[in-house]
Amino acid sequence: MNRFWTHPYLLLCLTAACWGANAVAGKLAVGHVSPMMLTLVRWAIAIAIVLPFAWAPLRRDWPVVRANVLFLFALGVFGMALFNGLFYTALLYTSAVQATIVQSAMPLVVFIGMFFLFGQRVRRAQLIGFSITALGVAIAAARGDLSTLLSLDLNRGDALMVVAVVLYAGYTVALGFRPKLHWLTMILVLCVGALVASVPMLIWEIETGGYIAPDARGWAVALFTAIFPSLVGQVLYIRGVEMIGASRANLFINFVPIFGAGLAVLVLAEPLLPYHFVALALVICGITIAERARLGTGSGA
């Protein structure tokens, strides 16, 4: 177990698998539970699962939590509640394959944030890798027709995914400022912040007529998302960021569309269109070039 916990690439690949599965779960939830209700139930279940294990670390860490409560609450709001609410809403209008490919724009946004906030040094090969990744994401967002980007004629679901990506990228950059806490404390506090933020989101959904109470499939999806994307994925991601930094860790988000597309084809029987293959190939190429540059094997600036 200790050897597993010290391999960041393995941890981050498993994170990508959990989050790729989240897109499939969100698509399965359509018509069985509304997006904001799913978001709220997901975090409530996650808290119920993690609280017995996190209670002792939370008591020890409470002075640090209290001193940083607004910052931690903001992380839960933007990185968990709003991101997932937008993500599940986007899946009402777009496919799981499409959503996961657009999601792979995160490393580019994180890269920009790390550059401007921390003045992080950039290699030439990294710029090439990020540019290739950005092109792949653009092709996916434009559904193979880049002229739609010039006219800002995006599918509603894809547009919501772009907003969600910006929010989660900001969350990733902000993790660099997180206080020193036990990982169980961190997860619990973020889940509580997400749950609190989900309440007004659910009220808005009810007022606008979009509320759907969960049926049996809705509850099953909520349980799955609480365990894997919420807890397992977040724990592995925070550990990965801790080990290799936000920019390098976020590059592995580019594996989300690979896992997500594969699961969507197997579980949802969604089609893989020609532009999906092109976008995925560019994303894989981009992450490979950028990560090799991080390791010092690419071209220097």
N, C-alpha and C positions, 0 to 999 in steps of 0.2 A: 504493500500500500504506500509506503514511504517513497519507493522508487517511482511509482505512478505519479505521486504528488509533486515530483521534482522534474517532470518532463513537460515543459510548457507547450511544445508543439502538439503533443497528444491531448493535453487538457483543452487546448483551443480548438482542435479538430472535433473533439466531443461536444464542445460548446456550439460549434457551427452545426453539428448534427441535431442537437436539441432545438436550435432556433430554426433550422430548416423544417423540422417536424412541426414547429409552431405554426408555420404557414399552412400546412396541410390540416392541422387541427382547427385553425381559424376558418378554413374553407368548409370543413365538415360541420362547423357550428352554424353556418348560414341557414336561417329558417328554423333553427332549434334553440337558439339563445341569441339575444341581441348583443352587439359589440360591447357596450358599456356595462351591461349586466355580466357578461363573461369576464370583463376586466375586473369588476368588483369581486365576483365569486372566486376568481382565480387567486387573488391576493388574500382573501379571507381564508381559503383552504391552506394556502402556503403558510400563513401565520400560525394556524392551528397545528400544522405539522412541525414547524421549526421551533415554536415557543418552548416546549418542554426541554429541548436540548440547549436553547440559547439563554434560558433564564439565569443560570449561574454566571456565564460570561457577561450578560447584560448588567447584573448587579455590580460586578467588579468594574465594568467600563462606564457606569452611569455618570460619574463626574465629567468624563470626556464627552459622552453623548449630550448631556445637558448643556455643555459649553458650545457645542456645535449643532444644536438641534435644528436651527433654521437651514443651515447648509445641507444637512442630511435629509431633511424633509424635502428640500428642493430637488435633491438627487432622486428621491422616490417619486416625486411628482412628474418630473420631465423624463427621466430615464425609464421609468416603469409604467406609471399610470397613463400619461399622455401618449407615450410611444405606442403602447399596446392598444389603447383605445383607437388611435388613428390606424394602426396596423389592421385590426379586425374590421374596422369600418371600410378600409380600402379593399378588403377581400369581398365585400358586397358587390364591387364593381370591376374587379380584375382577377386574374387567375393566380393561383399559388406560385406557379413558375415565374410569372411576370413580377410578382411582388418580391420574391426572393432575389431576382436579378437586380431590380432597382435598389434593393436593400444593400447591395454590395458597393454602393457609392459611399458608404460610411468612412472607409479608410481615407478617401480623398478629403472629406470634410475634416476628419481628425487631423490629417496632415497639415491642412491650412491652419487649423486652430493651434496646433503645437508650434508651428513656425512663427505665427504672430505673437503668441503668448510667451513662448519660451525661447524663441530665436533658435530653434533646433536646426542643426547643420543638415544640409540636404546634398546628397550625391546626385550626379548627373543621371546615373542609372535609375535612381529612385524616381526622378522626375519623369523619365521615360516610362517606367512601370506604372506610375499613377496616371499618366496621360493615356496609356493603353487601356487601363481599367476604366477610366472616365469615358472613353469612347465606347467600350462595351456596354456600360450602364446607359449611355445616351441612346445607343441603338435599341436596347431593351425598352427604355422609357418611351421612345418614339415608335415602338413596334415595327422596327425595320424601315421607317420612313423619317429621316432626319428633318425633313421639311416641316414636320409637325412641331418640332422644337422651335423653329424660327417663327412659326405663327402662334406659338404658345397654345397649340391645340392638343393638350394632353387628355387622356382618359382620366376621369375623376379619381378613380382608384390609384392610378399611377401618380397623380399630383399629390394625393394624400400621403402616399408612400415617401415622396420626396421630403415633405414636411416632417414625417416621422423620422426619416434618416437624419435630418439636421438636428432634431431633438436628441436622438441617441448618441450622435457623434459628440454633441456638447456634453452629455452625461459622461462619455468616455474620457474626454479631456479633463473634466472636473474631478474624476476619480484620482487624478494626480495630486489633488489638494486634500484628499480625504484624511481625517485624523487617524491616528494609530489605534485600531480597535481589533478585537478578536473577530474572525471572519463570521462567526455565528451572530455576534452582536450586530455587525454591519448588515447582514442579510435581513435580520429581524426588523431593524430600524427602517431600512429602505422599504420593506414590505408594508410596514405600518404607514409610512408616508404615502405609499401608492394606494393603500386601502382608503385612507382619509380623502385623498384627492379623487378617488373613484366615485365617491358619494355624490358630489355636485354634478359629475359627468353623467351619472345614472339619472339624476333628477332632470337634467336637460333632455336626456333621451326619452324619458316618460312624457315630459311636457310637449315634445315635438312629435309624439306618436310613433316612435321607433322601437318602443320596448317590446321584447318578446321574452316571456318567462321560460326558463330552461325546462325542457322535457328530459327524457332518459338520456338521449344522445347529448343534449346540452350539458347535463351534469357530468357525463363521462368525459367530454372534451375539457370541461373546467378542471376536473381532477387531473387529467393528463397534463394540462398546461401549468397547473400549480406545481406538480412534481418535477417535470423535466425542464421546460423553458424557464420557469420562475426560479426554482431552487437549484437544481443540478446545473443548469446553464449559467445562472448568475454566479454561483460559487466558483465554478471553473473559470469563468471570465475574469472575475476579480482577482483570482489567484494568478491567472495568466498575465494580467496587467501588472500585478505586483512583481512578477518575475522578469518580464522582458520590456515593460513600458507600454504606454498607451498606443503609440503609433505602430509598433511592431505587432502588438496583440491584435489591434483592430484590422490588420491586414488579413487575418484569418476569417474575418467576416465574409471575405470573398469566397470562402468555401460553402457559405450558407446556400447560395443558389445551386450548387452542385448537389448537395444533400436534398434541398427542397425540391429541385426539379425531378430528381430520381424518385423521391417519395410521392410527388404529385402524379407522376406517370403511373407508378405502381398502385397507389391507393385510390387516386381520383380519376385515373384514366385521362388526364389532361394531355393534349397534344403538345409535342415539341416541334415548333415551327422552325423553318430555316434560319430566321434571324435570332432565335434562341440559341442555336448552335454557335453562330458567329459571336454573339454576345458572351456566351460562356467561355469560348475559346480565348477571347480577348481578356476576360477577367482572370482566367487561370494564367495566361501569359504575363499579365501585369503584376500579379502577386508574386510570381516566380522571380521576375526581374527585380522588383522592389525589395524582396526579402534577401536575395543574393547580395544586393547592394548594402543592405544593413549588416550583413556578415562580413563585408569588406571584400567580396569576390567580384563585385561589379565595378563599373567605371567610376572613378572619383570625380568630384566636381572641379 
